[in-house]
Amino acid sequence: MAAEAGTLVEEWQTVRRLRAWRGLARAALRSPSAVLGCAILCALTACAVFAPQLSHHTDPLAQNLNATMLPPSWQHPAGTDKLGRDIFTRLLFGARLSVEIGVISVGVALAAGSVIGIAAGFFGGLAEWLLMGLMEVMLPFPTIILAIAISAVLDQRMSDVLKLVLAIGIVAIPVYARIARAAVLTVKEAEYVEAARALGNGTVRLVVRHVAPNIAMPLLVQAALGLGTAELDSAGLSYLGLGIQPPTPEWGSMLNNARDYWLTAPWALLFPGLAISLTVMGFNLLGDGLRDALDPKTRRV
């Protein structure tokens, strides 16, 4: 009987979560900001995937010293830089790296922050005091300053991408930990969690099957918003020379390389800046739309 009751509880929760996700999807599709943000990000993804097909030049590292600092033209839609490299090609290939860094760093922050927040909220007591105390210590520091410090401390033998991902991810952990803890404090008192506990479910099963799936929505909304912040942090660190190093095409690094000749070749700064701005705007619009869809006060029926 207990096994059958437990199965019924899990099936009911599965149906409940599916209905919630479907409701969120329908509400998001009715949100202009979410649709626009999704369209921008789909276009960015297409540019990253089909970079070789979209450009006249297939090598973002190819130099042509006879064609340095050329203005935008049909042959070079975004002009060339001081080494004669095609900026449009470098933007397309740089999209791959920028998206990769943003997604992986947010994944690191989401995974670590969720574990910390769930542990603090579910167990409480000393564990909550220690874990959330550490998060509160990290929160007051400016994001870029803390990222610079973490990047400097990491092993110099690490690759530039790995250092950048860890620095950006670690900085964002407290945000996800606080959201996860607040959600767990609400969910763990719910009737279905009490029913699962009464049926003899252990702590691990309670957390994995009944708590974690029911706090996923606010964390994913924050992840969508956090991707925009991660892109800015990545570009900022690369601009300061602490991220991806030349000649690898990366938008922040491209800005750093072009800062000395912004008067003579402004397109070398303009186009990477536009790429960063559009990407951040796309993630922010998507996150805002999902947040509004999740909020019952603003959700349209």
Secondary structure, 3 states (H helix, E strand, C coil): CHHHHHHHHHHHHHHHHHHHHHHHHHHHHCCHHHHHHHHHHHHHHHHHHCHHHHCCCCCCCCCCCCCCCCCCCCCCCCCECCCCCEHHHHHHHHHHHHHHHHHHHHHHHHHHHHHHHHHHHHHCHHHHHHHHHHHHHHCCCCHHHHHHHHHHHCCCCCCHHHHHHHHHHHHHHHHHHHHHHHHHHHHCCCHHHHHHHHCCCCHHHHHHHHHHHHHHHHHHHHHHHHHHHHHHHHHHHHHCCCCCCCCCCCHHHHHHHHHHHCCCCCHHHHHHHHHHHHHHHHHHHHHHHHHHHHCCCCCCC
